[in-house]
Amino acid sequence: MWDYIVVGGGIAGSVISSRLIEQDHSLKILLIEAGPDVSSRTDLTYVNSTNLIMGDFDYNDQTVPQANLNNRQIGNSGGRALGGGSVINTGGWIRGDKVDYDLWAKTVGDQRWSYDSQLPYFRKTENWCDPKQHPDQHGMDGPVYVATPSSTGREYPLRDQVLESWRQIGVDALPELDANAGRIQGVGAMYENRREGKRQITSSVYSLDGVTVLTETVVDSIMLTKGGADGNDVQATGVRLANGTEYEAKRVIIAAGAYRTPQLLMLSGIGPAETLAKHGIEPKVEMPDVGRHLADHVMYYMFWKLKDPSLGYALGSSNPLFSEQQFGLGNANDFITSTVIPQDEGLALAIAKDEADQAAEGKGDGFNDPQHPLYMENFILYVPLPSADPIIPVDGTHITTTMVSLHPTSRGSVTISSRDPRAPPVIDPRYLSTEVDRHVWRTALRQMASLVASDSTILGREVIASETPPSAFAGRPLSNARDVLEDDAYLDARVAAGAISTYHGQGTCAMGKVVEPSTLRVRGVQGLYIADASVIPVVLGSHIQAAVYALAEQAAVLIAQDQQ
């Protein structure tokens, strides 16, 4: 009999297992992960590895065709290895704005989840690169080292021009360039959880000594029994593996992520009644919100041709600076900028349209707080990202601008296609299904044109020659030309043709709907907990790994304290 079985050895599962055994060395903890242990794989170490996203240790899930993205299926990466997303992600570390966490606490009626209450857990995770930078906000002794380009000696040639251009369109630098101090509106440094450029796999930096770990092991379902005076009290008693092996436990913690956690619940008989009936699964607890409320950040990038490549602004040029060792220690950019979408008439009209559509459909799962700021994340890479169209060689002639919508109002779902636990979940984020989301993207593209391609900034006047658009839009590059920037249909078409996921799925087993905020216990089930991105009840404008680390740190405390 195990004290705890933790299903999912990703970021959350590794942190929780490590902290539980740290609190009580006598505990018997079994951690089960579907993928292998890759901690010794040196080919995964650096950012330029070709074996990360879409590599050997990625689930490489695909969405169903997305109606508002030209019916394309969008890749949704997730780490399939001990350490989960920390094995394949790009290392970005922005925890998000205080207002998001405070809305989280307000939504679930529990101040444990406010920014100030979660701050000790952010700090417990971190080993910050600069001990003098906002010491009240950052931890110095945690397992995860967090660095900036400057702290690793990487200051790129366009650094000053980018900062000045943002200032020229009204976006100022954050104090000390710190976007991890509770406020993200402005220009901040790009933070990465890398030590000397090396990837930090969660299961390695959080000790699992004393934890029994099963890798390459698929869980079929959670074992549930009914009892009590009326026979309806449900108790989790362990897990059943895909090969039929059963393990008993006093408590089970699911940490399988925003896609596979709801899948496992449904396979276990917890979920929407119609889904369970469709697949012949015996219902144990009817719970219609399992798999609902899926949110994900959408990303879009563009390529910009430099006026004079010989100045050595981009990787691939002859600039000897890029041959120095430190420039291989992280992503090729300086800053990450968050801007607020103006609460103007255009946004008001978009909100009104969505509210009318939801009322007509009898739904209320989208944008429901007009006062909450909508953020757009922006950053410039001094190298072209891989793209099938247009194909841009890494020869120093182009840079990339990247945008991410941090507060999408579209909501989707996750469900199952069969009773086979190895079958991928059915993922439908319904990207850009709201007028608010489409309005946000039009606004963002216009802002990017103002930053990069207008006479109002040093980038537009002195650095950038033109955009190099996909072939379908040849002849109409994004610029400050009025006929392009005022054409909503054109801007919509650009995003529909090129938007992708940032792999930040969240909300599919939302706190307050599926789990209790105070304990993370699944409602109606004794001994069963969920602690991963699936329980986040609002959309966090963050690199989701930073939020999950803090969530898992607090989860280990709450679950240990929950005496049933």
N, C-alpha and C positions, 0 to 999 in steps of 0.2 A: 504494500500500500504506500503510494507516494503522498507526501504532504501537498505538493503542487505539481501539476502537469501544465507546462506552458507550451501552447501550440503556436509555432511560428518563431523562428530564431533570427528575425530581422532586428532592426534597431530597437523597437519597443521590447520584444521578447528577450533580447540579450541584456538590455539595461535592467529590466524587472528581475530576471533570474539572478543577475549579479548582485543587485541590491538586497534581494530577499535573503540570499545565502550570507551576505555580509552582515545583515541584522541578526541572523540566527544560524550559526554554523551547523547546528544539529539537524536542520531541515533536510528532507529528502526531496529533491527537485529534479524533475525530468523535463528537459527542453527538447522539443521535437521540431526538426526543420526538414522541409521537403528537398532542399538542395544540398550540395556538398559543403565541406569546410574548405575554403580557398585561401586561408590565411597565409599559406606559404607560396602563393602564386605571385611571383614578382612581376609578371606581365600586367598585373592590374594596378600597379603601384602609382604610376604617374598619370597626369591629366591627358597626355597624348597617347595613351593606350588605345589600341583598336579593338579591345575585347571588353568594352564596357556596355553602354546601351546598345541593344540589339546583338550583344555578344553571347557567349556560352552560358552566362549566368543571369540571363534576363528572361522572365516569363514571356516577354514580347507579346502581350495581349493586344488584341485589336478590338476597337469598338464596332458596333453595328454601323452600317452606312449612315452618315450624318447629313440630314436633309439640308442644313444651312451651310455645309462645307462641300457643296457640289457632290453630295452622296459619297464622299470618300470615307473609307475606313481609316481611322486614325490610330496609330500605334500608341499603346500605353505600357510603358516599361515598368518593371518591378523586379527587384533583386530576388533571384532564386538561388540563395546560398546562405550559409551562416553569416549573419551580418546584414542580410537583406539589401536595402537600397544603398547602404554605405559601401557596398562592393562595386557598384556600377555608377553612382551619381557623379555629378561634376563638382560637388563639394561646396556649393553656395550656402552661406550661413547668415541669413537675415531672419530674425525671429518674428518680425512684424510689429505693427503699431499697437500702442496701449489701448486705443479705442476698440480694436478687434477683441482683445481679451476681456475688456470690460463689458462688451456686448455679449460675449460668451457667458460671463457670470450672470448678467441680467437675464439672458434668455433662459437659463436653467435655474435661476433663483438660488445660486450658491456662490458666495464670494471666494471659495477656494480657487475658482478658475479665472479670477480677475488678473490683470497684469501684475499688480503689486503682490498678490498671493502666489503667483507662479514664478515671480522673479527669483526667490531663493533656489528654485529648482533649475532655472536657467543657469544661475551662478554655480550651482553644484556640479553641473555638467562641464563647465568651461574651464580651460586653461588659456587665459587671454594673452595675446602677444605683447600688449603694452600695459604694464601694471599701473601706469599713471593715467590711463584713459578711463574716466568715469568709473572709479573703483567701486562706487556704490551700485553700479549696474552689472559689473562683470566679475566672474570668478577667476581665481588664479591657481587653484589647486585641483581642478576637475580632470577627468580622463581625456577630454577632447580639446586638443590644441586648436586655437582659432587664429588665423593669420590674415594679413592684408598684403597686397602687392608691395606697398612701401616697406613693410616689415621684413620682406624677403629681398629687398633691394631692386624690385621691379618697378621703375618709374618710366612710363612709356613716353615717346617723343611728343605725342599729341595731348598730354595731360593738361597743360595750361590752357590750350585752345578749347578743349572740351569744357573745362570748368568755366572759362570766360563766356563761352557760347550759351551755356545754361543760364548764367547770370544775365546775359543780354536779352533773354526771353522771359526773365522774371523768376527763375528758379535758383535759389541760393544754396550754397553749401551748408550742410548740417554742422553744428558745433563739433569740432575735432573730426569732422567727416565720419561721425559715428552713427550709423543707421541701426544700431542695436541697443539704443538707450531709451526706448519707449516711444520714439517719434521717427517716422520714416520719410516725411514730406520734405524733399530736398535731395541734394547730391551727397552721397555717402561713399565710403570706400567699399570695394568688393571684398567681403570677408569669405574665407574658405577654411573648412576644417581639415587643414593639412599641416603636417609637421615637416619642415624642410622640403616641402613639395610632395611628400609622400602621403598616400591615402591612409586614413585611419579607419580600419574596419571595426565596427562596434564590438563584435565578439572578441576582439583582440585587446582593445583598450579598456574594456570593462571585463574584469577577470571573471571567468566561469569556473575557476577552481572550486571543487566541491559540488558542482552541478553535473548531473549525468546528461550527456548530449547525444541524441540520436539524429544523425544527418541522413539525407537521401531516404527519408521516411515520410510517406503521405498518410495523413489522418483522414479516415473515412467519415467519422461522425463523433459527436460527443455522446457518451452513454448517459441516458436520463431515465430515472425511475419516478413513478408516481406513488404517493402514499398519503398519510394524514387521515383525519377523521372522515373526510369526504372523498378521499382517493384522488384529489386533484393537486396536492402539493408536489411540485416537481423538484427533483434533486439531481444535480450532476454528480456522477459517480466515477467518471474516468473517460477514456477515449478508446475508440476502436480504430485500428489501422486499416489501410486498404487491403492488406494481406490477411485480415481477420483477427490478428492479435489484439488482445484487450489488455489495457493497463488501468488499474483502479487508483483513484486519488481522492483525497479529502476535498480538494479544490482544483478547478480547471480555469486557466487563464488563456483566453484566445487573443493572440497578437499577430494575426495573419494578414492584416492590412485592409484597406478600404474595399478591395474586391473579393478577397478570399475569406474574410471573416463573415460577411453576410452569406456567402456560398456555404460555408461550413454550418452556420446556424440552420439554414434551410435544409441541408442534408441531414441534420439532426432532428428535424421536426419542429423547428422554431421559425416562424415566418408567416407570410401571407397565406391564408387558407387555400386560395385558389391555386397558388403555386405548388403547395404541398400536394394537393389533390391531383393536379395535372401529372405529377411524377410518381404518384402512388406512394408518397411518404407519409407514414403515420404521424398525424399532428400531435405534438406534445404541448406546445404553447402557441396559440394564434397571436401573431404580432405583425400587423400590416406594415409597420414602418421599417422592417428589416429589408435592406436593399434599396430603400428610397432615399431621396434628398442628396443624391450624388452631386458633388461640385468638383470642378477641376479648373485649373488655370490654363488659358489658351495663350500660345506664343506665336509671334509672327516676326520674321526678319527680312531685311532688305540689304542689297549690296550697293555700295557707293564708290564710284570711280574717282581716284585722286587726280587733282590737276597736274601735280608733278611728282610721280613715283620716285624720282631720284632723290627726293628729300628724306626718304627712308622712314616714313611714318608707319608702314605696315610690315608684318612678317612676310618673309619671302623677298624683301628688298636686299640691297647690298649693305645695309646699315650694319656695321660690325657689332653694334650694341646687342642685337638679337642672337649673336653667337655666344654671348656670355652665359655661363651656367645657370645663373639665377632665373633667366627668362624661360627655363623649362620647368619651373617650380609651381606653376599655376596657370589659370586661364589668362588669355591675352587681353586683359582689360584692366582699367584703373578703378572705375566707379560704377555704382549702381544708383540710379536716380528714381525716386518715386514722386509722381506728380498727381495732383488731385483733379478729377474731372469737374469743370465748373458746374455749379448748380444753377444753370441758366434755363431759359425758356425751352431749349431743345431737350434738355434732360427731363424737365417737367412734363413735356408732351409725351416723351417716351415712357415715363412712369405711368402716366394716365392711360396710355394705350395698353400697357401690360396689365394694369389693374382691371381694365375693362375686359380684356381677353380672359383673365383668370376668373373673373366673376361669371362670365358667360359659360366657361367650362366647368364651373364649380370647383375650382382649384385655388390654392393659396400658397404655393410652394416656391415662389420666386422672390422678387424684390419686395420687401415689406417694411423697409425703414428708409424713407427718402432723406432723412437727416444724416444717415451714415455716409461718410465720405467714400467715394469710389476712387481707388488708386490705380495708376498704370506704372508698371516698373519698366525702366529703360536702361539699356547699357550698350556700350560700343565695344565690339571686338576688333582688334587690329589685325584680323585675318578673316578670310571668307569661311563661313561654315559650309560643310558639305551640302551640295544641292544638285539635283538632277537637271534643274532648269531655273536659272541659267547656270552653266558650268563656268565657274570662276577659278582660274589657276591661282595657286598661292605664290604669286610672283611680285608682291608688293604694290600691285596696282589698285587694290580695293580694300575697303574696310566694311564691316557688317554692323548695322544697327538692329537691336533686338528689343521687342516690346512684349510685355506680359500683362494681361488684365488680371489684377489681383483680387477683384471682388466681382466675379461673374454672378449674374442673377439667374442664369439658366440652371435648372436642376434636372438631373437624370436619374438613372436607376441601375442596379445590378441584380441579376437573377441567375437562375441555373438553366442549363439546357438538358441535363440528364442527371441520373443518380450517381454517376461516375465521378468521384472526387478529383480524378486526374483531368477531366474535361474542363476547358477554360470557362470562366464565368461569362455571362452575356452582359456586356458593358454598353450602356447607352447614356452618355453624358448630356445629350441634346444640346451640343455646343451652339451658341449664338441663337438660341430659340426665343430670346426676348428682345424687344425693341430697345431696351436699355443697353443690353450688351452690344448691339449693333451701333447704337449711338456712341457708346464709349470708344469703339474701335475707329469710327470716323474721326472723332475728336483727337484720338491718339495719332492717327496718320497725319492729320493736319499739323499737330504739334511737332512731329518728327520732321516734317518738311520745313517748318519754321526754324528748327534747330540746325539742320544740316544743309538745307538747299535754298536759303534765303539770304538776301543782302543784309539782313539785320544781325547776323552773327559772323564771327571770324571764321568759323568752319565754312559757312556758305560763301563768304567773299574770297577766302584765300586758300582753302584746302580741298573742297569737293568740287569736282567738275559736273557730275550728273549721277543720277541713279541708273543702275543697270537692271531693268525689270525683267521678269519672265517673258518668254517669247510671245505668249498670248497677249501681253500688254505692250509689246514693242511699239515705239512711236508715241507712247503716252507715259513717260516716266513720272514718278511722283516728284513734283517740284512745286515751286511757288506760283505756277501758272494758274490763274483763276479758274480756267475751264476744267482743270483736273481737280483742284481742291474743293470746288463747290459741287462736284458731281457725286452725290451720295451713292448712286448705283455703281459707279466706277470703284469707289472706295470699298463698298460692300463686296464687289466681285474680286478685288485684290485679296481681301482677307479670306473669302470663301475658297479661293484657289490655293492659298498657301498656309493657312493657320494649322498649327499642330498642338499637341499636348505638351505640358511641362511635367507630366507624371506626378501631379500633386492631388490625386484623388482623396476625397475626405467626405465624411458625413453620413455614410451608409448604415451606421448603427448608432444614430445620434443620441448623445446624452440627453436625458429628459424624455426621450421617446422609447429607446431600447434599453439603455442602462441608467442606473441611479447615479445622479451626480456626486453624491456623498461617498459612495463605495465602489462605483464602476461595476456593481453587480447587475447581471441581466435581470430585468424585471420579470418576476414570476418564477424565477429559478434559483434555488439555493445552491451555493457552491460554484457558480459559474460567473466569470468576469470577462470583460473586454477592455483592452487597453492598447489602442493603436489609433491611427488617423481616422478610422471609421466612426469613432465616438465624438469627434469634433462637431459641435452643433451649429456653428456659424462658419462662413468662409474666412479663413485666415489669409491675409495678404503677406505671406511669408514663404521662405524656403521651408517646406513642410518638415524636413528632417529636424530643424532646430526646435520646432514646436513639439515634435514627437519625443525628442530626448527629454524635454522638461515634463511632458505628460507622463512618460514612463517613470521618471524619477518620483513624481508625486504618486503615481499609481502604486508603486512598491510600498509606499507608506500607508496609503488608504486600505489596500487589500490586506496588508499585515494586521492592521488595526481592526478590521471588520470581523468581529467575533459573532458567528452565527449560532 
